[in-house]
Amino acid sequence: MSVSPRRVLFAAALATPVVLSACAPDPNQFPPACPGTALLGPTADVAIYRPGTNGQDLTALMLAGRMESIEGKCQPGDKTGTVAATVVAGAMLTRGPAMPGNVATVPVFVAVTEGDRILDKRVYRVQAVFPSNVDRVTVSTPPVNMVLPVSQTKSAAAYVIMAGFQLTRDQLAANRAQGDQ
C-alpha cells in the first residue's frame, strides 16, 4: 500500500506543533516578576568644573552629564527562590570648554533597594571618548548581573534597581539647590 505525499505532509503539519511545544516553557508557568527600575533624581545630573573654580562660570565647565536610561531583563535564577536580573545604565555626556583632552571618566552607581533600605550598591567608572569635533557622546555601564531572593510572599517586584552618577557632597547639594528653583 502506498502512502500519498499529501498525507505525509498533512501528518507532518499536525505533528510539528506537538514537537515544537516540547521546546516551549511550561504553559502553566508565568515568567517571573521583575524588579522596578529608576533613575535617582538628585543624582541624574552631573557637572564637573575645573578645580579651583566655584562652579558658576560656564567657561570652567569640563563635563556635564545626564542619566538617560536604565534597562534590564530578568529570568528565573539558577537556584530555586531566586530571580536573575541584568541591567545597563546609560548617560549622555557633553564636553565642556575647559575639558583637557578627549577622554573623561565618570562614576555611575547601580543600587538595589527594598523599600527605604539599600541592599547593595556598586560604582562603575564609565569612560567616554570624544572624537574630534564631537561634543556629545552616549555611554553605558557594563551589564550588571544580580541575583535577587524571592519567595511565595515576595516577588522580585519588591525590589527597585536605581542608577545615577556617584556625586560628591558639593555636586549633590548643587543639584538639590537647582531642583528647588
C-alpha positions as CSV (number, residue, x, y, z in Angstrom):
1,M,0.0,0.0,0.0
2,S,1.4,3.4,-1.0
3,V,1.0,6.5,1.1
4,S,0.3,9.6,-0.8
5,P,2.8,12.5,-0.3
6,R,-0.1,14.7,0.5
7,R,-1.0,12.6,3.6
8,V,2.7,12.6,4.7
9,L,2.7,16.4,4.6
10,F,-0.6,16.6,6.4
11,A,0.6,14.3,9.2
12,A,3.9,16.2,9.4
13,A,2.0,19.5,9.7
14,L,-0.1,18.1,12.5
15,A,2.9,16.7,14.4
16,T,5.0,19.9,14.1
17,P,3.2,21.9,16.9
18,V,3.5,18.9,19.2
19,V,7.2,18.6,18.6
20,L,7.8,22.4,18.9
21,S,5.7,22.7,22.0
22,A,8.2,20.4,23.8
23,C,10.7,23.2,23.4
24,A,8.4,25.9,25.0
25,P,8.3,26.6,28.7
26,D,5.6,25.0,30.8
27,P,2.4,26.9,29.8
28,N,1.3,26.9,33.4
29,Q,4.4,28.8,34.5
30,F,4.4,32.6,34.4
31,P,7.6,34.5,33.8
32,P,9.0,35.9,37.0
33,A,8.1,39.4,38.1
34,C,10.9,41.8,37.5
35,P,12.2,44.5,39.9
36,G,11.3,48.1,39.2
37,T,13.9,50.5,37.8
38,A,14.5,54.2,38.5
39,L,17.0,56.9,37.8
40,L,17.6,58.6,41.2
41,G,16.5,62.3,40.6
42,P,19.1,64.2,42.6
43,T,21.9,62.1,41.1
44,A,20.7,62.1,37.5
45,D,22.8,65.2,36.5
46,V,26.5,65.9,36.9
47,A,28.6,69.0,36.2
48,I,32.3,68.8,36.6
49,Y,34.2,72.1,36.8
50,R,37.9,72.9,36.5
51,P,39.5,72.5,40.0
52,G,39.8,75.8,41.9
53,T,36.6,77.4,40.4
54,N,33.3,77.9,42.1
55,G,31.1,76.1,39.6
56,Q,29.4,79.2,38.4
57,D,31.5,80.0,35.4
58,L,30.5,78.2,32.2
59,T,34.0,78.6,30.8
60,A,35.3,76.4,33.7
61,L,32.9,73.5,32.8
62,M,34.9,70.4,31.9
63,L,32.0,67.9,31.6
64,A,28.2,67.8,32.0
65,G,26.1,64.6,32.1
66,R,22.6,63.4,32.3
67,M,21.5,59.9,33.1
68,E,19.1,58.8,30.4
69,S,18.1,55.2,30.9
70,I,18.2,52.0,32.9
71,E,17.2,49.0,31.0
72,G,17.1,45.4,32.1
73,K,15.7,41.9,31.9
74,C,15.1,39.1,34.3
75,Q,14.6,35.4,34.4
76,P,14.3,32.6,36.9
77,G,17.6,32.2,38.8
78,D,19.8,29.1,38.7
79,K,18.8,28.3,42.3
80,T,15.2,27.9,43.5
81,G,13.9,31.0,45.2
82,T,15.9,33.5,43.1
83,V,15.5,35.8,40.1
84,A,18.5,36.7,37.9
85,A,18.4,40.3,36.7
86,T,20.7,42.1,34.3
87,V,20.7,45.9,33.9
88,V,22.6,48.5,31.9
89,A,22.5,52.2,32.9
90,G,23.1,54.8,30.1
91,A,24.0,58.5,30.1
92,M,24.6,61.4,27.7
93,L,27.8,63.3,28.4
94,T,28.7,66.7,27.0
95,R,32.2,68.0,26.7
96,G,32.7,71.5,28.3
97,P,35.0,74.2,27.1
98,A,37.5,73.6,29.9
99,M,37.9,69.8,29.3
100,P,41.5,68.9,28.7
101,G,42.0,66.1,26.1
102,N,39.2,64.0,24.7
103,V,38.8,61.3,27.4
104,A,36.7,61.6,30.5
105,T,35.7,59.1,33.2
106,V,32.5,59.4,35.3
107,P,31.4,57.3,38.3
108,V,28.0,55.8,37.8
109,F,26.3,53.7,40.5
110,V,23.8,50.9,40.3
111,A,21.9,50.0,43.6
112,V,19.3,47.6,44.7
113,T,16.7,48.8,47.2
114,E,13.9,47.2,49.1
115,G,11.7,49.9,50.5
116,D,14.0,52.5,52.1
117,R,16.9,50.1,52.5
118,I,19.8,49.9,50.1
119,L,20.7,46.2,49.9
120,D,23.7,46.6,47.5
121,K,25.4,49.4,45.6
122,R,28.2,49.2,43.1
123,V,30.1,52.1,41.5
124,Y,31.4,51.8,37.9
125,R,33.9,54.1,36.3
126,V,32.5,54.7,32.9
127,Q,34.9,56.1,30.3
128,A,33.9,58.4,27.5
129,V,36.0,59.2,24.4
130,F,35.1,62.3,22.4
131,P,36.1,62.0,18.8
132,S,37.3,65.2,17.1
133,N,34.6,67.8,16.6
134,V,32.1,65.8,18.7
135,D,30.9,67.4,21.9
136,R,28.3,64.7,23.0
137,V,28.6,61.0,23.5
138,T,26.4,58.3,24.9
139,V,28.0,55.9,27.4
140,S,26.7,53.0,29.5
141,T,27.8,50.8,32.3
142,P,28.8,47.2,31.6
143,P,25.9,44.8,32.1
144,V,25.3,44.4,35.8
145,N,24.2,40.9,36.8
146,M,22.4,40.4,40.1
147,V,20.6,37.6,41.9
148,L,17.6,38.6,44.0
149,P,16.0,36.3,46.6
150,V,12.3,35.7,46.1
151,S,9.6,33.6,47.8
152,Q,5.9,32.9,47.5
153,T,5.2,36.0,49.6
154,K,7.8,38.3,48.0
155,S,8.5,38.6,44.2
156,A,11.3,40.5,42.5
157,A,8.8,43.4,42.2
158,A,9.6,44.1,45.8
159,Y,13.0,45.5,44.7
160,V,13.9,48.6,42.8
161,I,17.2,48.9,40.9
162,M,18.4,52.5,40.8
163,A,21.1,54.3,38.9
164,G,22.7,57.7,39.0
165,F,26.0,59.5,39.0
166,Q,28.1,59.0,42.1
167,L,28.4,62.6,43.2
168,T,30.4,64.5,45.7
169,R,28.6,66.2,48.6
170,D,29.0,69.6,46.8
171,Q,27.7,68.2,43.5
172,L,24.7,66.7,45.2
173,A,24.0,69.9,47.1
174,A,24.2,71.9,43.9
175,N,21.7,69.5,42.2
176,R,19.3,69.8,45.1
177,A,19.6,73.6,45.2
178,Q,18.9,73.7,41.4
179,G,15.9,71.5,41.8
180,D,14.4,73.9,44.4
181,Q,14.4,76.8,42.0
